[in-house]
Amino acid sequence: MVPPRWPDEQGRPLAQIALAARAIIFLMPAPTNERQALERERDELPEDLAAYQRELAARAPADKPQRERLAWHIHRVQKRMAEIEVQLTALRTEK
């Protein structure tokens, strides 16, 4: 089966769309190693945690499903922060 060759909604041929997607992915900054990726994630997680905590504080106590969802997210972020610290400690001791 031959893939369609008609243009998308913006009038671009499908081949150009794939090329544009590849260009966007190419321009994304990539960490050079695992340690840097973990450090970047570690630096971003406190902001996520604070946002979830602010949203939880702003929720009415009667909004139980949303409060439970936010509490779950808070727990997940805290757990991930601890996992990252363990992984970074292990990487430091490998040297």
C-alpha positions in Angstrom: 0.0 0.0 0.0 1.3 3.4 -1.0 1.2 6.1 1.8 -0.9 9.1 1.0 0.8 12.1 -0.7 -1.8 14.8 -0.3 -1.1 17.9 1.7 -2.0 18.4 5.3 -4.5 21.1 6.5 -1.8 23.8 6.0 -1.0 22.8 2.5 2.3 21.1 3.1 3.1 17.8 1.5 3.4 14.9 4.0 7.1 14.5 3.3 7.8 18.0 4.5 5.9 17.3 7.7 8.1 14.4 8.6 11.2 16.6 7.8 9.9 19.4 10.1 9.3 16.9 12.9 12.8 15.6 12.5 14.2 19.1 12.6 12.3 19.9 15.9 13.6 16.7 17.5 17.1 17.5 16.3 17.0 20.9 17.9 15.9 19.6 21.3 18.7 19.8 23.9 19.8 16.3 25.0 21.7 15.6 28.1 25.2 14.3 27.4 25.0 11.6 30.0 22.8 9.9 32.6 24.1 12.1 35.5 23.2 15.3 33.7 19.7 14.0 32.8 19.1 13.0 36.5 20.4 16.4 37.7 18.1 18.2 35.3 15.1 16.2 36.4 16.1 16.8 40.1 16.2 20.5 39.4 12.7 20.5 37.8 10.9 18.3 40.3 10.7 20.9 43.2 8.8 23.2 40.9 6.3 20.5 40.1 5.9 19.6 43.7 5.3 23.2 44.7 2.7 23.6 41.9 0.8 20.4 43.1 0.9 21.6 46.7 -0.4 25.1 45.7 -3.2 23.5 43.7 -4.1 21.1 46.6 -4.2 24.0 49.0 -6.5 25.9 46.7 -9.0 23.0 46.3 -12.1 22.9 48.4 -12.2 20.1 50.9 -15.4 18.9 49.3 -13.5 18.2 46.0 -12.3 14.9 47.2 -11.5 13.2 43.9 -9.3 16.1 42.8 -7.6 16.4 46.2 -6.8 12.6 46.1 -5.4 13.0 42.6 -3.2 15.9 43.7 -2.1 14.0 46.8 -1.1 11.1 44.6 0.9 13.4 42.3 2.7 14.9 45.3 3.6 11.4 46.6 4.8 10.4 43.2 7.0 13.4 42.8 8.5 13.0 46.3 9.2 9.3 45.6 10.9 10.2 42.3 13.0 12.8 44.0 14.2 10.2 46.5 14.9 7.7 43.6 17.0 10.3 41.8 19.1 11.1 44.8 19.8 7.4 45.2 20.8 7.1 41.6 23.0 10.2 41.7 24.7 8.9 44.8 25.4 5.6 43.1 26.8 7.4 40.1 29.1 9.5 42.3 30.4 6.4 44.1 31.2 4.6 40.8 33.9 7.1 40.0 
